[in-house]
Amino acid sequence: MEETICLLVFLCFSPISAGDGIAHNCSEYVNEGLGVDCQCIDRAPVGDTRAYQVTWPGHSNTSRLKLSAVSRNDNGSTFVCLAERPGSIENTTFTLQVACELCTRV
């Protein structure tokens, strides 16, 4: 008789979502009541010395996006990471998906 073994596995990772020269590592889902702390990353090709000025307009003047205690009302909020350097402006977006117990769509 064969024995069946079942494992419950939780995977946690930081996805990379990108424009051509930038990316963010914000989590796909955030539990209600917890915060968000992620970065927008310059992915310029090796040897390209023209660094981007990276910001989250309206939220942060740096490459770091930090939100505290998100709620179900924040679900679906979109945050834009803007990267500027001479001759180039790029952006990538992060849409906050709040995971909560007994959530209903707002």
C-alpha atoms as a printed R data frame, in Angstrom:
    type eleno elety resid chain resno       x      y       z
1   ATOM     1    CA   MET     A     1   0.000  0.000   0.000
2   ATOM     2    CA   GLU     A     2   1.362  3.434  -0.958
3   ATOM     3    CA   GLU     A     3   1.454  6.158   1.613
4   ATOM     4    CA   THR     A     4   0.487  9.696   0.593
5   ATOM     5    CA   ILE     A     5   2.318 12.577   2.227
6   ATOM     6    CA   CYS     A     6   0.861 16.070   1.991
7   ATOM     7    CA   LEU     A     7   2.802 19.201   2.859
8   ATOM     8    CA   LEU     A     8   1.423 22.658   3.493
9   ATOM     9    CA   VAL     A     9   3.943 25.165   2.194
10  ATOM    10    CA   PHE     A    10   3.893 28.962   2.455
11  ATOM    11    CA   LEU     A    11   6.129 30.770   0.009
12  ATOM    12    CA   CYS     A    12   7.187 34.329   0.721
13  ATOM    13    CA   PHE     A    13   9.060 36.311  -1.880
14  ATOM    14    CA   SER     A    14   9.659 39.770  -3.201
15  ATOM    15    CA   PRO     A    15   8.449 39.894  -6.776
16  ATOM    16    CA   ILE     A    16  10.228 42.155  -9.209
17  ATOM    17    CA   SER     A    17   7.921 44.250 -11.362
18  ATOM    18    CA   ALA     A    18   9.699 46.355 -13.879
19  ATOM    19    CA   GLY     A    19   9.777 49.026 -16.492
20  ATOM    20    CA   ASP     A    20  12.783 48.939 -18.842
21  ATOM    21    CA   GLY     A    21  15.290 50.464 -16.441
22  ATOM    22    CA   ILE     A    22  13.544 50.278 -13.060
23  ATOM    23    CA   ALA     A    23  11.758 47.705 -10.942
24  ATOM    24    CA   HIS     A    24  10.128 47.430  -7.521
25  ATOM    25    CA   ASN     A    25  10.232 44.646  -4.956
26  ATOM    26    CA   CYS     A    26   6.896 45.366  -3.247
27  ATOM    27    CA   SER     A    27   5.040 42.274  -2.011
28  ATOM    28    CA   GLU     A    28   2.108 41.164  -4.104
29  ATOM    29    CA   TYR     A    29  -0.163 40.880  -1.041
30  ATOM    30    CA   VAL     A    30   0.012 42.596   2.353
31  ATOM    31    CA   ASN     A    31  -1.958 41.417   5.389
32  ATOM    32    CA   GLU     A    32  -4.386 43.945   6.840
33  ATOM    33    CA   GLY     A    33  -2.807 45.811   9.754
34  ATOM    34    CA   LEU     A    34   0.744 45.285   8.533
35  ATOM    35    CA   GLY     A    35   2.921 47.759   6.682
36  ATOM    36    CA   VAL     A    36   4.635 47.975   3.330
37  ATOM    37    CA   ASP     A    37   8.356 48.650   3.041
38  ATOM    38    CA   CYS     A    38   9.792 48.231  -0.437
39  ATOM    39    CA   GLN     A    39  12.232 49.755  -2.891
40  ATOM    40    CA   CYS     A    40  12.186 50.982  -6.443
41  ATOM    41    CA   ILE     A    41  15.386 49.720  -8.034
42  ATOM    42    CA   ASP     A    42  17.500 51.185 -10.844
43  ATOM    43    CA   ARG     A    43  18.057 48.373 -13.370
44  ATOM    44    CA   ALA     A    44  20.231 50.351 -15.749
45  ATOM    45    CA   PRO     A    45  22.561 48.202 -17.862
46  ATOM    46    CA   VAL     A    46  26.016 47.472 -16.476
47  ATOM    47    CA   GLY     A    47  28.366 50.289 -17.419
48  ATOM    48    CA   ASP     A    48  25.602 52.898 -17.684
49  ATOM    49    CA   THR     A    49  26.798 55.542 -15.247
50  ATOM    50    CA   ARG     A    50  23.781 57.839 -15.591
51  ATOM    51    CA   ALA     A    51  22.003 57.098 -12.332
52  ATOM    52    CA   TYR     A    52  18.264 57.602 -12.034
53  ATOM    53    CA   GLN     A    53  16.675 59.929  -9.464
54  ATOM    54    CA   VAL     A    54  14.025 57.566  -8.097
55  ATOM    55    CA   THR     A    55  10.923 58.698  -6.142
56  ATOM    56    CA   TRP     A    56   7.358 57.655  -5.297
57  ATOM    57    CA   PRO     A    57   5.601 61.008  -6.046
58  ATOM    58    CA   GLY     A    58   3.195 62.045  -3.304
59  ATOM    59    CA   HIS     A    59   4.566 59.376  -0.942
60  ATOM    60    CA   SER     A    60   8.374 59.482  -0.826
61  ATOM    61    CA   ASN     A    61  11.227 61.583  -2.197
62  ATOM    62    CA   THR     A    62  13.473 58.523  -2.140
63  ATOM    63    CA   SER     A    63  13.429 55.083  -3.741
64  ATOM    64    CA   ARG     A    64  11.823 53.644  -0.587
65  ATOM    65    CA   LEU     A    65   8.035 53.335  -0.203
66  ATOM    66    CA   LYS     A    66   6.942 52.850   3.390
67  ATOM    67    CA   LEU     A    67   3.283 52.550   4.440
68  ATOM    68    CA   SER     A    68   2.097 51.627   7.910
69  ATOM    69    CA   ALA     A    69  -0.927 49.602   9.027
70  ATOM    70    CA   VAL     A    70  -2.742 49.130   5.717
71  ATOM    71    CA   SER     A    71  -6.471 48.461   5.853
72  ATOM    72    CA   ARG     A    72  -9.028 46.909   3.528
73  ATOM    73    CA   ASN     A    73  -9.898 50.475   2.454
74  ATOM    74    CA   ASP     A    74  -6.382 50.755   0.974
75  ATOM    75    CA   ASN     A    75  -6.955 47.707  -1.240
76  ATOM    76    CA   GLY     A    76  -6.439 48.578  -4.913
77  ATOM    77    CA   SER     A    77  -4.459 51.763  -4.215
78  ATOM    78    CA   THR     A    78  -1.889 52.377  -6.937
79  ATOM    79    CA   PHE     A    79   1.564 53.814  -6.292
80  ATOM    80    CA   VAL     A    80   3.836 55.027  -9.092
81  ATOM    81    CA   CYS     A    81   7.611 54.843  -8.912
82  ATOM    82    CA   LEU     A    82   9.171 57.509 -11.118
83  ATOM    83    CA   ALA     A    83  12.783 57.330 -12.302
84  ATOM    84    CA   GLU     A    84  14.337 60.334 -14.002
85  ATOM    85    CA   ARG     A    85  17.734 60.976 -15.517
86  ATOM    86    CA   PRO     A    86  18.879 63.279 -18.317
87  ATOM    87    CA   GLY     A    87  17.033 62.287 -21.477
88  ATOM    88    CA   SER     A    88  14.902 59.582 -19.839
89  ATOM    89    CA   ILE     A    89  11.841 59.288 -17.608
90  ATOM    90    CA   GLU     A    90  10.487 55.856 -16.685
91  ATOM    91    CA   ASN     A    91   7.888 54.551 -14.283
92  ATOM    92    CA   THR     A    92   6.540 51.353 -12.848
93  ATOM    93    CA   THR     A    93   3.454 50.885 -10.696
94  ATOM    94    CA   PHE     A    94   2.570 48.922  -7.575
95  ATOM    95    CA   THR     A    95  -1.067 48.100  -6.833
96  ATOM    96    CA   LEU     A    96  -1.649 47.336  -3.163
97  ATOM    97    CA   GLN     A    97  -3.628 44.141  -2.564
98  ATOM    98    CA   VAL     A    98  -4.691 43.830   1.054
99  ATOM    99    CA   ALA     A    99  -5.285 40.332   2.375
100 ATOM   100    CA   CYS     A   100  -7.703 40.295   5.282
101 ATOM   101    CA   GLU     A   101  -9.982 37.970   7.161
102 ATOM   102    CA   LEU     A   102 -13.605 38.182   6.001
103 ATOM   103    CA   CYS     A   103 -12.904 41.007   3.546
104 ATOM   104    CA   THR     A   104 -15.622 42.365   1.365
105 ATOM   105    CA   ARG     A   105 -14.937 44.495  -1.669
106 ATOM   106    CA   VAL     A   106 -15.145 48.205  -0.952
